[in-house]
Amino acid sequence: MLAFSNDYYGMIFRATQSVELFCAYHRLIVKGAEFEKAFPLSRDLEQEEVQDVMEQLQNSSYNKSIVRQVHIAALHKEQQQIAEAVEKAERGDDG
């Protein structure tokens, strides 16, 4: 019996998982195409819905960016306050 390293077994395991994922995605795509053939949508309506979703995603992304910036600013302010408190403690200031 040949002995292989754990890396070799891990590589085989990851490759197997990749193939399984590919097959699962392929099945979803095929089923989606079959559904589209069975229930065709109006292209105009579909385009409007896509545009609405894209606008919502842009707004969501913008809002996330603002929240992230505010959070980062608050963290910096908090770190600055901590640093100032440490400095005062080291100097012996009570004020």
C-alpha positions as CSV (number, residue, x, y, z in Angstrom):
1,M,0.0,0.0,0.0
2,L,1.3,3.4,-0.9
3,A,1.2,6.2,1.6
4,F,0.4,9.7,0.5
5,S,0.7,12.9,2.4
6,N,-2.3,14.6,3.9
7,D,-1.8,17.4,1.3
8,Y,-2.5,14.9,-1.5
9,Y,-5.7,13.7,0.2
10,G,-6.7,17.3,0.8
11,M,-6.2,18.1,-2.8
12,I,-8.3,15.2,-4.0
13,F,-11.0,16.2,-1.5
14,R,-11.1,19.8,-2.6
15,A,-11.2,18.7,-6.3
16,T,-14.1,16.5,-5.5
17,Q,-15.9,19.3,-3.8
18,S,-15.3,21.6,-6.8
19,V,-16.8,19.0,-9.1
20,E,-19.8,18.6,-6.9
21,L,-20.3,22.4,-6.7
22,F,-20.0,22.7,-10.5
23,C,-22.6,20.0,-11.0
24,A,-25.0,21.6,-8.5
25,Y,-24.6,25.0,-10.2
26,H,-25.1,23.4,-13.6
27,R,-28.3,21.8,-12.4
28,L,-29.6,25.1,-11.1
29,I,-28.8,26.8,-14.4
30,V,-30.5,24.1,-16.5
31,K,-33.6,24.2,-14.2
32,G,-33.7,28.0,-14.5
33,A,-33.5,27.8,-18.3
34,E,-36.3,25.2,-18.3
35,F,-38.4,27.5,-16.0
36,E,-37.8,30.5,-18.2
37,K,-39.0,28.5,-21.3
38,A,-42.1,27.3,-19.4
39,F,-42.9,30.8,-18.0
40,P,-41.5,33.5,-20.3
41,L,-41.4,37.0,-18.8
42,S,-42.0,40.2,-20.6
43,R,-38.5,41.6,-21.4
44,D,-39.6,45.1,-20.7
45,L,-40.9,44.2,-17.2
46,E,-37.8,42.1,-16.6
47,Q,-35.5,45.1,-17.6
48,E,-37.4,47.4,-15.3
49,E,-37.1,45.0,-12.4
50,V,-33.4,44.6,-13.1
51,Q,-33.0,48.4,-13.1
52,D,-34.8,48.6,-9.8
53,V,-32.7,46.0,-8.2
54,M,-29.5,47.6,-9.5
55,E,-30.6,51.0,-8.0
56,Q,-31.4,49.3,-4.7
57,L,-27.9,47.7,-4.7
58,Q,-26.2,51.0,-5.5
59,N,-28.1,52.7,-2.6
60,S,-27.3,49.8,-0.3
61,S,-23.6,50.0,-1.3
62,Y,-23.6,53.7,-0.8
63,N,-25.3,53.4,2.6
64,K,-22.8,50.7,3.7
65,S,-20.0,52.9,2.7
66,I,-21.3,55.8,4.8
67,V,-21.8,53.5,7.8
68,R,-18.3,52.1,7.4
69,Q,-16.8,55.6,7.2
70,V,-18.7,56.7,10.3
71,H,-17.7,53.6,12.1
72,I,-14.0,54.0,11.2
73,A,-14.1,57.7,12.3
74,A,-15.6,56.6,15.6
75,L,-12.9,54.0,16.1
76,H,-10.2,56.6,15.4
77,K,-11.8,59.0,17.8
78,E,-12.0,56.3,20.5
79,Q,-8.4,55.3,19.9
80,Q,-7.3,58.9,20.2
81,Q,-9.2,59.3,23.4
82,I,-7.6,56.2,24.8
83,A,-4.1,57.3,23.8
84,E,-4.7,60.7,25.4
85,A,-5.9,59.1,28.6
86,V,-2.8,56.8,28.7
87,E,-0.6,59.8,28.1
88,K,-2.2,61.7,31.0
89,A,-1.9,58.7,33.2
90,E,1.8,58.3,32.4
91,R,2.4,62.0,33.0
92,G,0.4,61.8,36.3
93,D,-2.2,64.4,35.2
94,D,-5.5,64.1,37.0
95,G,-7.1,66.8,35.0
